[in-house]
Amino acid sequence: MNEPIASDLETRLNALAAGEQQGEDFDARSWFWLVMLGMVIPALLLVIGWYCT
């Protein structure tokens, strides 16, 4: 029973190691939204919250 799982796992690990399915890095637009949604907008909301209370 472990043999099919082990061979499937080995196949998946080899595919990950090959890197063919990895895709591209972030482009400039993706970095912009990542920074805006993850850092700038939450910081602005914190500042607004501090001044509105």
C-alpha positions as CSV (number, residue, x, y, z in Angstrom):
1,M,0.0,0.0,0.0
2,N,2.9,2.4,0.6
3,E,4.5,1.8,-2.7
4,P,2.0,3.8,-4.9
5,I,2.1,6.7,-2.4
6,A,5.9,6.7,-2.4
7,S,6.2,6.6,-6.2
8,D,3.6,9.4,-6.5
9,L,5.4,11.5,-3.9
10,E,8.7,10.9,-5.7
11,T,7.1,12.0,-9.0
12,R,5.8,15.2,-7.5
13,L,9.1,16.0,-5.8
14,N,11.0,15.6,-9.1
15,A,8.5,17.9,-10.8
16,L,9.0,20.5,-8.2
17,A,12.8,20.2,-8.4
18,A,12.7,20.5,-12.2
19,G,11.2,24.0,-11.8
20,E,9.2,23.8,-15.1
21,Q,5.9,24.5,-13.3
22,Q,7.2,27.3,-11.1
23,G,5.9,30.3,-13.0
24,E,7.3,33.8,-13.2
25,D,8.3,36.2,-10.4
26,F,6.1,39.1,-9.4
27,D,5.9,41.9,-11.9
28,A,5.8,45.6,-10.9
29,R,2.0,45.7,-10.8
30,S,1.9,42.8,-8.4
31,W,4.6,44.3,-6.1
32,F,2.6,47.6,-6.1
33,W,-0.6,45.9,-4.9
34,L,1.2,43.7,-2.5
35,V,2.8,46.7,-0.8
36,M,-0.4,48.8,-1.0
37,L,-2.7,46.1,0.4
38,G,-0.3,44.7,2.9
39,M,1.4,47.8,4.3
40,V,0.2,51.2,3.1
41,I,-3.6,50.8,3.5
42,P,-3.4,49.1,6.9
43,A,-1.0,51.8,8.1
44,L,-3.4,54.5,6.9
45,L,-6.3,52.8,8.6
46,L,-4.3,52.7,11.9
47,V,-3.5,56.4,11.7
48,I,-7.1,57.3,10.9
49,G,-8.2,55.1,13.8
50,W,-5.8,56.8,16.2
51,Y,-7.0,60.3,15.2
52,C,-10.7,59.5,15.2
53,T,-10.9,58.2,18.8
